[in-house]
Each structure stands twice: as C-alpha cells, then as structure tokens.
C-alpha cells in the first residue's frame, strides 16, 4: 500500500560502518554464530584502507602499512589465509627534513623519542647541546611529567628532554603519523605505557628503551617497525570481505544509517526507507558521526562527542625518473613543521619502500606520495616567527586547496625533499585522495573521554562502539581493540 511503513528487516546483529573496524566486528560476530548485516554509506569497503589506480598501478589510497609492535594484524592476515603476503619494507630507513637540511631519522622507539640521547645519529640531529639537555632526563625525578592525570606529548617531552628533541624528532614524527601538533595530543593515547614506563624505569629514555626491547625492531632503521602486504594493504579488505560473504554476512553498500532508536528487543536502525531491527548494534564510524547517530537513542553519549580529526589530502605521483633509482631519501622523509618552504608534512617514496611495488612499476618508474594537512596548536614560545612556522608557508597548498594547486605544491615539495627535480613532464599520472576528518584525533583528555564512552555503551548491554577514535591511530590498535570490544559484549 502506498505510504505504508515498510516492515523492518530482522538481523541478530547490525554493524553501521564498513571500514576495517566494522568489517572485523562483523567477522567476530559471524564466528560467534550471529546473523550479521553491515550497512555502509559509501560504495567501497575498508574506509581508510582503500585503493585507487594511478598510472596503471593499483595502489593504497590510505593506510599502506601496519605497526609490528603487536601481532594483531599479522594474526588477522593468517586467519584470512594471506599471511604469506606480509612483507617488510626495504631497509633504507626514513629521513627527517629540518630547517638546515635533511638528516637520517635516528633509531627511535616511540614517536621519535630517543632511547639514547648520545647515539651518534641522535647527536647529529640534536647537536651537542641538544643531546646534553636530553640526557638530563635520566637525573630527573620519575614524577616529572607523570604526576598530572593528563598531559600532552609536547609537555612530557619538553619537561624531560627539552625543546630540541621536541622540534627535531617528535614534531616531524607526530605530524607524519597523527597529522597533529604534539601539544594537542594526549600522550597516554598515542604512546600508551610510556608514562608508566618512566615510573618503572626512572626516565623517559629508559621507558622508550624498554619498549624497544619488546619489539623485533631492536637496532633496525627508523621507519622499519612496520610491515605491509604484497599487492597493498587494501588486499586485507578484499580478503576480509570475501570471508564475510563466505560466512553469509549481509553486506550493503550505499546504505547510510540515518537514525537509531531503542526497541523492546534491541535496536532499530533507519536507512532511508529501510529499517533494520537487531538485538546487538555495533557502530563503527568516526567519533562525531557515531555520537551524532546515537545521541537520541543514548543521550548519555552527547556530552562525550569528540572533535573531528584533521583533514588530510594525499597526492600520489607516478613518475618516470630513473634518477630516483638511488633512493636519495630512503623510504621517505618526515618534515619538521618549522622547515621553511615545504608545505607537505611527509613524503613516502613507495617504490623505494616496497620491493614488490618497484618490481610492478618497472625500471625508472617511481611512486611518490605526499601528505598535506596537520592539526596545529599554538607554538610554545609564542614568538611571531614560531607562529608563522605553525601556520605554514604561504601558497594555499593545505587540505583546502584545489587538486591542481596540490599537484603543483607536490612537484615543488618532491623536488626539494628528494633532491631530484620533479616536473610535470616527468609525471605519468597523479591523483589526490581526500580524507576529511577521519584520522582519530587523540586530544588531551581523550583517554578519559574514551573510558566514559565505553561505560555508557556497557550500560546499554547490547551496544558496541569501535574505530580508530576510540582505539588509537593505526591498524594494529584498531584490530586489537575491535576484537576485545566484540568479545566483551558477546560475554
């Protein structure tokens, strides 16, 4: 009958969001015998683990590696039958671009923080005075930087190791990984266990060294504590979706959840003219979207709505430049935010990083990816020069710039960072991928917000919220947290 309310589809579990956390939630629920329906607003699965074709090559459009400090992603790959695709990056190591020039990034354990301030590579980057100030860390009381309930990455590093470590090592790494100023980030979210390690081992350097001893990356080049998949990280999504289909999970793209309501038996999700009733609900969206979707059904979440993450744009260039065969900057280069004349925050030389991609590209053909966009905070010294550095150089090549402007900026930045002139004539193909606010933004106090969100969800009994904004940045963190959250609600 025209105008009649459609009957809802019934499923024992509904998952809203088809990124990695949503797909993995569906897998864990299906393994537990649940009938699962996944609703994804877009037309592609995987969220930030996506792909695009540039110059005839299928490349990662988002995440292109995972941290190996935990086995979470490797275990998932094994479960999906693709463990044989796991590959290590080329051992070329990463570099950091400083105002006075490029340096090899020292072997550091956490967010660029050195385990030994007198390591020759660290001293070359910091200078004698910088290493001397950083070494004061070992003589400070363990309470320095750990006494407060909440502290930022910047505050901890400045207190214990000084400004030079912050500006020359930590800011480039944090900017490259989290697209944010370390003054804005909660250290307990982006470097869990470090402050506890200071209390246990007596200094920040010792805490970092202890974490390094627990990894396979001991003594490895900076930037090598990661792995990837032959063919690209997006092949993880392909395998995950195939496994979900094999298990009978209902996968719906182009289906945006508009509203959620409580029912006597669980939850009703409205998506356009369709409704889905489920006993168990998993919301796997970015933080603002997740809270916005649930705020009517679960009002207790409203006050815990997080800020959106920074907007990031990735410019991928496929170039014909045999001069890059020598890997002039190893696997890539991170840019200190005070560096003049460079607008990118990081550059990945993908064909230098991944041997499988170099083989697929062929001799002389290279894939270079530059990242733009960084959540900035006020510089610590408040000087006009520092404020100008925080604002970045003029030219409008930030996330708000058009694709052509970003392309031109990428040519300039790639030329400067790689020390090889890259012109439009060298470019075989290029693409710009926009990620609007999807990187989790672990602002100071965010850990406490996560705990409160989890308490509100637990009180509902049949509601799970997952994703990077709760788990922390990186595939390993998301995979591990998602499995734990789904296991908890099933128990």
C-alpha positions as CSV (number, residue, x, y, z in Angstrom):
1,X,0.0,0.0,0.0
2,X,1.4,3.4,-1.0
3,X,2.7,5.4,2.0
4,X,2.7,2.4,4.3
5,X,5.6,1.9,6.7
6,X,7.9,-0.9,5.4
7,X,8.4,-3.9,7.6
8,X,11.9,-3.9,9.1
9,X,14.5,-6.4,8.2
10,X,15.4,-8.5,11.2
11,X,19.0,-9.4,11.9
12,X,20.6,-10.6,15.2
13,X,23.4,-8.0,14.8
14,X,23.7,-4.8,12.8
15,X,27.0,-3.1,12.1
16,X,27.0,0.5,11.0
17,X,30.1,1.3,9.0
18,X,32.2,-0.7,6.6
19,X,35.7,0.3,7.5
20,X,38.2,-2.2,9.0
21,X,36.6,-2.0,12.4
22,X,33.1,-2.6,11.1
23,X,34.1,-5.5,8.9
24,X,36.2,-7.1,11.6
25,X,33.3,-6.7,14.1
26,X,31.1,-8.5,11.6
27,X,33.6,-11.3,11.3
28,X,33.9,-11.8,15.0
29,X,30.1,-11.8,15.4
30,X,29.6,-14.2,12.5
31,X,32.2,-16.6,14.0
32,X,30.1,-16.5,17.2
33,X,27.1,-17.7,15.2
34,X,25.3,-14.3,14.8
35,X,23.4,-13.4,11.7
36,X,25.0,-10.1,10.8
37,X,24.1,-7.2,8.5
38,X,26.7,-4.5,7.7
39,X,25.5,-1.0,6.5
40,X,28.0,1.1,4.6
41,X,27.1,4.6,3.3
42,X,29.7,4.6,0.5
43,X,30.2,2.3,-2.4
44,X,33.5,0.8,-1.2
45,X,34.6,-1.3,1.8
46,X,37.6,-0.7,4.0
47,X,37.4,3.0,4.9
48,X,40.9,4.4,5.2
49,X,42.3,1.1,3.9
50,X,41.3,1.8,0.3
51,X,42.8,1.6,-3.2
52,X,43.0,3.6,-6.4
53,X,44.5,3.1,-9.8
54,X,47.3,5.6,-10.8
55,X,49.4,5.1,-13.9
56,X,48.0,1.6,-14.3
57,X,49.1,0.6,-10.8
58,X,46.6,-0.4,-8.1
59,X,47.9,1.5,-5.1
60,X,46.8,2.1,-1.5
61,X,44.8,5.3,-1.2
62,X,45.0,5.3,2.6
63,X,46.9,3.1,5.0
64,X,49.9,1.4,3.4
65,X,51.5,-0.4,6.3
66,X,50.9,-1.6,9.9
67,X,52.9,-1.5,13.1
68,X,54.6,-4.7,14.0
69,X,54.9,-4.0,17.7
70,X,51.8,-6.2,18.1
71,X,50.8,-9.3,16.2
72,X,47.2,-8.2,15.8
73,X,47.3,-7.5,12.0
74,X,49.6,-10.5,11.3
75,X,47.2,-12.8,13.2
76,X,44.3,-11.4,11.2
77,X,46.1,-11.9,7.9
78,X,46.9,-15.5,8.9
79,X,43.2,-16.1,9.8
80,X,42.3,-14.9,6.4
81,X,44.8,-17.0,4.6
82,X,47.1,-14.2,3.4
83,X,49.9,-14.4,5.9
84,X,52.2,-15.3,3.0
85,X,51.7,-11.8,1.6
86,X,53.2,-10.0,4.6
87,X,56.4,-8.2,3.6
88,X,58.9,-6.0,5.4
89,X,59.9,-2.6,3.9
90,X,63.2,-2.1,2.2
91,X,65.8,-1.5,4.9
92,X,66.6,2.0,3.6
93,X,65.2,3.8,6.6
94,X,63.5,7.1,6.9
95,X,64.8,10.7,6.9
96,X,63.7,13.9,8.6
97,X,63.8,17.3,7.0
98,X,65.0,20.1,9.3
99,X,65.3,23.8,8.6
100,X,69.0,23.4,7.9
101,X,68.7,20.3,5.8
102,X,67.9,16.6,5.8
103,X,69.1,14.0,8.3
104,X,68.6,10.3,8.6
105,X,65.9,9.7,11.2
106,X,67.6,8.1,14.3
107,X,66.7,4.7,15.6
108,X,64.0,5.8,18.0
109,X,61.4,3.8,19.8
110,X,58.3,5.9,20.4
111,X,57.1,9.0,18.5
112,X,60.7,10.0,17.7
113,X,61.8,10.0,21.3
114,X,65.4,8.7,21.5
115,X,66.2,5.8,23.8
116,X,69.8,7.1,23.9
117,X,70.4,10.9,23.5
118,X,74.1,10.2,22.8
119,X,73.5,7.8,20.0
120,X,75.6,9.2,17.0
121,X,72.5,9.5,14.8
122,X,70.6,11.3,17.5
123,X,73.5,13.6,18.3
124,X,73.9,14.5,14.6
125,X,70.3,15.6,14.6
126,X,70.2,17.4,18.0
127,X,73.7,18.7,18.2
128,X,75.8,18.5,21.4
129,X,73.7,21.0,23.3
130,X,70.5,19.1,22.4
131,X,71.9,15.7,23.4
132,X,73.2,17.2,26.7
133,X,69.8,18.7,27.5
134,X,68.1,15.4,26.6
135,X,70.4,13.4,28.8
136,X,69.2,15.5,31.9
137,X,66.1,13.2,31.7
138,X,67.9,10.4,33.5
139,X,68.6,12.6,36.5
140,X,65.0,14.0,36.9
141,X,62.6,12.5,39.4
142,X,60.3,10.0,37.9
143,X,57.4,12.2,38.9
144,X,58.3,14.9,36.4
145,X,55.8,14.5,33.5
146,X,53.9,11.7,35.2
147,X,52.3,13.4,38.2
148,X,49.4,15.0,36.3
149,X,46.5,12.8,35.4
150,X,46.5,14.2,31.8
151,X,49.4,15.5,29.8
152,X,50.3,16.2,26.2
153,X,53.1,14.7,24.2
154,X,54.7,18.1,23.9
155,X,54.6,18.8,27.6
156,X,56.1,15.4,28.5
157,X,59.0,15.7,26.0
158,X,59.8,19.3,26.8
159,X,59.9,18.7,30.6
160,X,62.1,15.6,30.4
161,X,64.2,16.1,27.2
162,X,63.8,19.6,26.1
163,X,62.7,21.7,23.1
164,X,65.3,20.4,20.6
165,X,64.1,16.8,20.9
166,X,60.5,18.0,20.5
167,X,61.2,20.1,17.4
168,X,63.7,18.0,15.6
169,X,62.4,14.5,16.3
170,X,59.0,14.3,17.9
171,X,57.2,17.0,15.9
172,X,58.1,15.5,12.5
173,X,57.1,12.0,13.5
174,X,53.9,13.0,15.2
175,X,53.0,15.2,12.3
176,X,53.6,12.4,9.9
177,X,51.7,9.8,11.8
178,X,48.9,11.7,13.5
179,X,48.7,14.9,11.4
180,X,48.7,16.9,14.6
181,X,50.8,19.2,16.8
182,X,52.1,17.2,19.8
183,X,50.9,20.0,22.0
184,X,47.4,18.9,21.3
185,X,47.7,15.1,21.7
186,X,47.2,13.1,24.9
187,X,50.4,11.1,25.4
188,X,48.6,8.2,27.0
189,X,46.5,7.8,23.9
190,X,49.2,8.0,21.2
191,X,52.1,6.4,23.3
192,X,50.4,4.1,25.8
193,X,52.6,2.8,28.5
194,X,55.4,5.4,28.2
195,X,54.5,7.4,31.3
196,X,54.1,4.2,33.3
197,X,57.5,3.1,31.9
198,X,59.0,6.3,33.3
199,X,57.8,5.4,36.8
200,X,59.1,1.9,36.4
201,X,62.4,2.5,34.8
202,X,63.2,6.0,36.1
203,X,63.5,8.1,32.9
204,X,61.8,8.7,29.5
205,X,64.8,7.3,27.6
206,X,64.7,4.1,29.7
207,X,61.0,3.7,29.2
208,X,61.5,4.0,25.4
209,X,64.4,1.6,25.5
210,X,62.3,-0.9,27.4
211,X,59.5,-0.7,24.8
212,X,62.1,-1.2,22.0
213,X,63.4,-4.4,23.8
214,X,60.0,-5.8,23.4
215,X,59.9,-5.4,19.7
216,X,61.5,-7.1,16.7
217,X,62.7,-3.7,15.6
218,X,65.6,-3.5,18.0
219,X,68.5,-1.9,16.2
220,X,66.5,-1.6,12.9
221,X,66.5,1.5,10.8
222,X,63.9,4.2,11.7
223,X,60.6,3.6,10.0
224,X,61.2,-0.2,9.7
225,X,59.0,-1.2,12.7
226,X,56.2,-1.8,10.1
227,X,55.2,-4.3,7.6
228,X,52.8,-4.3,4.6
229,X,51.1,-6.8,2.2
230,X,52.4,-7.7,-1.2
231,X,49.9,-6.0,-3.5
232,X,49.0,-3.4,-1.0
233,X,47.2,-3.2,2.4
234,X,43.8,-3.0,0.5
235,X,44.2,-6.7,-0.2
236,X,43.4,-7.2,3.5
237,X,40.0,-5.7,2.9
238,X,39.5,-7.9,-0.2
239,X,40.2,-11.0,1.9
240,X,38.0,-9.8,4.8
241,X,35.0,-9.1,2.6
242,X,35.4,-12.5,0.8
243,X,35.4,-14.3,4.2
244,X,32.3,-12.4,5.3
245,X,30.5,-13.4,2.2
246,X,31.6,-17.0,2.7
247,X,30.1,-16.8,6.2
248,X,26.8,-15.5,4.9
249,X,27.1,-11.9,6.3
250,X,24.8,-9.4,4.5
251,X,26.9,-6.6,3.1
252,X,25.0,-3.5,2.0
253,X,26.8,-0.6,0.3
254,X,25.1,2.7,-0.5
255,X,23.1,2.3,2.7
256,X,23.5,5.3,5.1
257,X,22.2,4.9,8.6
258,X,20.1,8.0,9.3
259,X,18.8,7.2,12.8
260,X,18.9,4.7,15.6
261,X,16.2,4.0,18.1
262,X,15.8,1.7,21.1
263,X,13.3,-1.1,20.8
264,X,12.0,-3.7,23.3
265,X,14.3,-6.3,21.8
266,X,17.3,-4.2,21.0
267,X,17.8,-1.6,18.3
268,X,16.2,-0.2,15.1
269,X,18.4,1.4,12.5
270,X,16.7,3.5,9.9
271,X,18.5,3.9,6.5
272,X,16.4,5.8,4.0
273,X,13.2,3.9,3.5
274,X,14.6,0.7,5.0
275,X,14.7,-0.3,8.7
276,X,16.8,-3.0,10.4
277,X,16.0,-4.5,13.7
278,X,18.8,-6.1,15.7
279,X,19.4,-7.4,19.1
280,X,23.0,-6.2,19.0
281,X,24.3,-3.0,17.5
282,X,27.9,-2.1,16.5
283,X,28.6,1.5,15.5
284,X,31.9,1.7,13.6
285,X,32.0,5.3,12.4
286,X,34.3,8.3,13.1
287,X,33.7,9.9,16.6
288,X,31.5,12.8,15.7
289,X,29.3,10.7,13.3
290,X,29.0,7.9,15.8
291,X,27.8,10.1,18.6
292,X,25.6,12.1,16.3
293,X,23.8,8.9,15.1
294,X,23.2,7.7,18.7
295,X,22.6,10.9,20.6
296,X,18.7,10.5,20.6
297,X,18.8,6.8,21.5
298,X,21.6,7.1,24.0
299,X,21.6,10.7,25.3
300,X,24.4,10.0,27.7
301,X,26.9,10.0,24.8
302,X,26.1,13.6,23.7
303,X,28.5,15.3,26.1
304,X,31.3,13.0,25.0
305,X,31.3,13.9,21.3
306,X,34.9,14.4,20.2
307,X,36.3,17.0,17.8
308,X,36.7,16.0,14.2
309,X,40.2,14.9,13.2
310,X,42.3,17.0,10.8
311,X,41.6,17.0,7.1
312,X,44.3,15.3,5.2
313,X,45.0,15.1,1.5
314,X,47.4,12.6,-0.2
315,X,48.9,13.4,-3.5
316,X,50.2,10.4,-5.4
317,X,52.7,10.9,-8.3
318,X,53.7,8.1,-10.7
319,X,56.8,9.5,-12.4
320,X,59.4,8.4,-15.0
321,X,62.6,9.4,-13.2
322,X,65.5,6.9,-13.3
323,X,67.4,9.4,-11.0
324,X,65.2,8.1,-8.1
325,X,66.6,4.6,-8.5
326,X,69.3,5.5,-6.0
327,X,66.7,6.1,-3.2
328,X,68.1,9.5,-2.2
329,X,65.9,9.7,0.9
330,X,65.5,6.1,1.8
331,X,61.9,5.0,2.2
332,X,60.6,8.6,2.8
333,X,61.0,11.8,4.7
334,X,59.2,13.5,7.6
335,X,59.1,17.3,7.7
336,X,59.7,19.3,10.8
337,X,56.8,21.9,10.9
338,X,59.3,24.8,11.3
339,X,61.0,23.9,8.0
340,X,60.6,26.9,5.6
341,X,59.5,26.4,2.0
342,X,58.0,22.9,2.4
343,X,54.2,22.5,2.6
344,X,54.0,18.7,2.8
345,X,54.2,17.1,6.2
346,X,55.6,13.8,4.9
347,X,56.7,12.1,1.7
348,X,56.7,8.3,1.1
349,X,58.9,7.0,-1.7
350,X,56.7,4.0,-2.1
351,X,58.8,2.2,-4.8
352,X,61.8,2.6,-2.5
353,X,59.9,1.3,0.4
354,X,58.3,-1.8,-1.1
355,X,60.3,-4.0,-3.4
356,X,57.1,-5.7,-4.8
357,X,55.9,-2.3,-6.0
358,X,59.3,-1.4,-7.5
359,X,59.1,-4.7,-9.5
360,X,55.5,-4.0,-10.6
361,X,56.4,-0.4,-11.6
362,X,59.4,-1.3,-13.7
363,X,62.8,0.3,-14.1
364,X,62.9,4.1,-13.7
365,X,59.2,4.4,-12.8
366,X,58.6,5.5,-9.2
367,X,55.6,6.1,-6.9
368,X,55.8,9.0,-4.6
369,X,53.1,10.0,-2.1
370,X,53.0,13.4,-0.3
371,X,50.7,14.2,2.6
372,X,49.2,17.6,3.4
373,X,47.2,18.8,6.4
374,X,48.1,19.0,10.0
375,X,46.1,19.9,13.1
376,X,48.1,22.8,14.6
377,X,48.3,24.2,18.0
378,X,50.0,27.4,19.2
379,X,53.8,27.2,19.3
380,X,55.2,27.1,22.7
381,X,57.4,30.1,22.6
382,X,54.7,32.4,21.3
383,X,57.2,34.3,19.0
384,X,55.9,35.8,15.7
385,X,58.4,33.6,13.9
386,X,57.1,30.5,15.7
387,X,53.5,31.4,15.0
388,X,54.4,31.9,11.3
389,X,56.0,28.4,11.3
390,X,52.9,26.9,12.9
391,X,50.7,28.5,10.2
392,X,52.9,27.0,7.5
393,X,54.3,28.7,4.4
394,X,52.0,30.7,2.1
395,X,50.7,29.3,-1.1
396,X,47.4,27.7,-0.1
397,X,48.6,24.1,-0.5
398,X,46.8,22.9,2.6
399,X,43.8,20.5,2.6
400,X,41.5,23.2,1.4
401,X,43.5,23.8,-1.8
402,X,42.2,22.5,-5.1
403,X,43.7,19.4,-6.7
404,X,45.7,21.4,-9.3
405,X,47.2,23.6,-6.5
406,X,48.1,20.5,-4.5
407,X,49.7,18.9,-7.6
408,X,51.9,21.9,-8.2
409,X,52.8,22.0,-4.5
410,X,53.7,18.3,-4.6
411,X,56.0,18.9,-7.6
412,X,57.9,21.6,-5.7
413,X,58.0,19.7,-2.4
414,X,59.0,16.4,-4.0
415,X,61.9,18.2,-5.8
416,X,63.1,19.8,-2.6
417,X,62.7,16.7,-0.4
418,X,64.1,14.1,-2.9
419,X,66.9,16.4,-4.1
420,X,65.8,15.5,-7.7
421,X,63.9,17.9,-9.9
422,X,60.4,16.6,-10.5
423,X,58.5,18.4,-13.3
424,X,55.0,17.9,-14.7
425,X,56.7,16.4,-17.8
426,X,58.1,13.6,-15.6
427,X,54.6,12.7,-14.3
428,X,52.9,9.7,-15.9
429,X,49.8,10.0,-13.8
430,X,48.7,11.6,-10.5
431,X,45.8,11.6,-8.1
432,X,44.6,13.4,-5.0
433,X,42.7,11.5,-2.3
434,X,40.9,13.5,0.4
435,X,40.4,12.1,3.9
436,X,38.1,14.6,5.7
437,X,38.5,14.4,9.4
438,X,38.9,10.6,9.5
439,X,42.2,10.4,11.3
440,X,41.4,9.9,15.1
441,X,42.3,13.0,17.0
442,X,43.5,12.0,20.5
443,X,43.3,15.4,22.1
444,X,44.5,15.9,25.6
445,X,41.9,14.3,27.9
446,X,40.7,12.0,25.1
447,X,41.6,8.8,27.1
448,X,39.2,9.8,29.8
449,X,36.5,10.5,27.2
450,X,37.0,7.1,25.7
451,X,36.6,5.5,29.1
452,X,33.4,7.4,29.7
453,X,32.0,6.4,26.2
454,X,32.8,2.8,26.9
455,X,31.0,3.0,30.3
456,X,27.9,4.4,28.6
457,X,27.9,1.7,26.0
458,X,28.4,-1.1,28.5
459,X,25.4,0.2,30.5
460,X,23.3,-0.4,27.4
461,X,24.3,-4.1,27.3
462,X,24.0,-4.6,23.6
463,X,25.8,-1.6,22.1
464,X,29.4,-1.6,20.9
465,X,31.3,1.4,19.5
466,X,34.6,0.7,17.7
467,X,37.1,2.5,15.5
468,X,40.3,4.5,15.5
469,X,38.9,7.4,17.5
470,X,38.5,5.0,20.4
471,X,41.3,2.5,19.8
472,X,44.0,5.0,18.8
473,X,45.7,5.5,15.4
474,X,47.0,2.6,13.3
475,X,45.6,-0.7,12.1
476,X,47.2,-2.7,14.8
477,X,45.5,-0.7,17.5
478,X,42.1,-0.8,15.7
479,X,42.2,-4.6,15.1
480,X,43.2,-5.4,18.7
481,X,40.6,-3.1,20.2
482,X,37.8,-4.2,17.9
483,X,38.3,-7.9,18.8
484,X,38.3,-7.1,22.5
485,X,35.2,-5.0,22.4
486,X,33.2,-7.5,20.5
487,X,34.4,-10.3,22.7
488,X,33.3,-8.3,25.8
489,X,29.8,-7.7,24.5
490,X,29.4,-11.4,23.5
491,X,30.4,-12.5,27.0
